[in-house]
Structures are given as C-alpha cells and as structure tokens.
Amino acid sequence: MKSRYLRMLDAMADNNASDETEWSVYIVHCADGTLYTGIAKDVAARLKQHNSGRGAAYTRTRVPVSLLHREDGFTRSSALLREAQIKKMPRALKKELALGKPCKP
C-alpha cells in the first residue's frame, strides 16, 4: 500500500503531465479600494469564492471584489513567480498593468 505522500506525488505528476499551462494570475479590486493578487486554475470560480467570503483571508472582509486584470497560460510554478513579481510592484504600476499599458516589474 502506497503512503499518502507517494499517492499525492503521483497525482501531482499526473496533473502536471495533462495540462501544464492552465494556471492564471489575477488582480482583483476590493470594496475598500485595495488590490489583491492571486493565482487560480479557474478564475471565475475563485472570484465566487472571494465574494462568498470563502476566498483568501485578506479578501474576506473586503467583499465584493471585482476582476481588474488576468494573465493566462502559466504553469503553477511560473504563476507563483509572476504573482510575486506583481505583488512587489507599486500600486500605480499594478493599475497600469490592469489598463494594458506595458510595465516592468
């Protein structure tokens, strides 16, 4: 019998082999005017979670949230890297990114 950890690794390998670039990075505008950046496979479902109070702890008290920006086609690891780049950006650059203006992290 395989340990729980080995079964988890097998499942992760199967998932990675089937669809490697299915992750998205998104920025939402919260009700209090702040911005939140996250990653998800299904952004629409994740927005529903945020708005129902079951999303990230940060957004639970800042609902409703609305989608401001989305980038698709990442692997999980590259999505996490892009999320970190965006989180380091000043608010003004994040707003420019959401407006489609080219900006560097």
C-alpha positions as CSV (number, residue, x, y, z in Angstrom):
1,M,0.0,0.0,0.0
2,K,1.4,3.4,-1.0
3,S,1.8,6.1,1.6
4,R,-0.4,9.1,1.4
5,Y,2.6,11.2,0.4
6,L,3.5,8.9,-2.5
7,R,-0.1,8.9,-3.8
8,M,-0.1,12.7,-3.6
9,L,3.1,12.9,-5.6
10,D,1.7,10.5,-8.2
11,A,-1.4,12.6,-8.5
12,M,0.6,15.8,-8.9
13,A,2.7,14.2,-11.6
14,D,-0.4,13.1,-13.5
15,N,-1.9,16.6,-13.2
16,N,1.3,18.2,-14.4
17,A,1.6,15.9,-17.4
18,S,-2.0,16.5,-18.6
19,D,-2.2,20.3,-18.5
20,E,0.9,22.2,-17.6
21,T,-0.2,25.7,-18.6
22,E,-3.7,26.0,-17.1
23,W,-2.9,28.5,-14.3
24,S,-3.8,32.1,-14.3
25,V,-2.6,35.1,-12.3
26,Y,-5.2,37.7,-11.4
27,I,-5.7,41.1,-9.7
28,V,-8.9,42.0,-8.0
29,H,-10.1,45.3,-6.8
30,C,-11.6,45.0,-3.3
31,A,-14.5,47.0,-1.9
32,D,-12.2,49.0,0.4
33,G,-10.1,50.1,-2.7
34,T,-7.2,47.8,-2.1
35,L,-5.8,45.4,-4.7
36,Y,-5.3,41.6,-4.2
37,T,-3.2,39.4,-6.4
38,G,-3.6,35.6,-6.6
39,I,-3.4,32.6,-8.8
40,A,-6.0,30.0,-9.8
41,K,-6.9,27.4,-12.4
42,D,-10.5,28.7,-12.6
43,V,-10.5,32.5,-12.0
44,A,-14.3,32.8,-12.3
45,A,-14.8,30.1,-9.6
46,R,-12.1,31.8,-7.4
47,L,-13.9,35.1,-7.7
48,K,-17.1,33.5,-6.5
49,Q,-15.1,32.1,-3.5
50,H,-13.7,35.5,-2.7
51,N,-17.2,37.2,-2.9
52,S,-18.8,34.5,-0.8
53,G,-16.3,35.0,2.0
54,R,-14.6,31.6,1.4
55,G,-11.6,33.0,-0.5
56,A,-8.3,34.3,0.8
57,A,-8.3,35.7,4.4
58,Y,-7.4,39.1,3.0
59,T,-10.5,39.4,0.9
60,R,-13.0,38.0,3.4
61,T,-13.6,41.4,5.0
62,R,-13.2,43.3,1.7
63,V,-16.1,42.0,-0.4
64,P,-17.3,42.4,-3.0
65,V,-14.2,42.1,-5.2
66,S,-14.1,42.6,-9.0
67,L,-11.6,41.3,-11.5
68,L,-9.2,44.0,-12.6
69,H,-6.6,42.0,-14.5
70,R,-5.9,38.5,-15.6
71,E,-2.9,36.7,-17.3
72,D,-3.4,33.1,-18.5
73,G,-1.2,30.2,-19.7
74,F,1.1,29.6,-16.7
75,T,2.4,26.5,-15.1
76,R,1.8,26.6,-11.3
77,S,5.4,27.5,-10.6
78,S,5.6,30.2,-13.2
79,A,2.2,31.6,-12.0
80,L,3.6,31.8,-8.4
81,L,6.7,33.6,-9.8
82,R,4.5,36.1,-11.7
83,E,2.3,36.6,-8.7
84,A,5.4,37.5,-6.6
85,Q,6.5,40.0,-9.3
86,I,3.2,41.7,-9.4
87,K,2.9,41.8,-5.6
88,K,6.3,43.7,-5.5
89,M,5.0,46.3,-7.9
90,P,3.8,49.7,-6.5
91,R,0.1,50.2,-6.8
92,A,0.5,52.7,-9.7
93,L,2.2,50.0,-11.8
94,K,-0.4,47.5,-11.0
95,K,-3.1,49.9,-12.2
96,E,-1.1,50.5,-15.4
97,L,-0.8,46.7,-15.9
98,A,-4.6,46.4,-15.5
99,L,-5.1,49.1,-18.1
100,G,-3.0,47.2,-20.6
101,K,0.0,49.5,-20.5
102,P,3.4,47.9,-20.8
103,C,5.3,48.0,-17.5
104,K,8.2,46.2,-16.0
105,P,8.2,44.7,-12.5
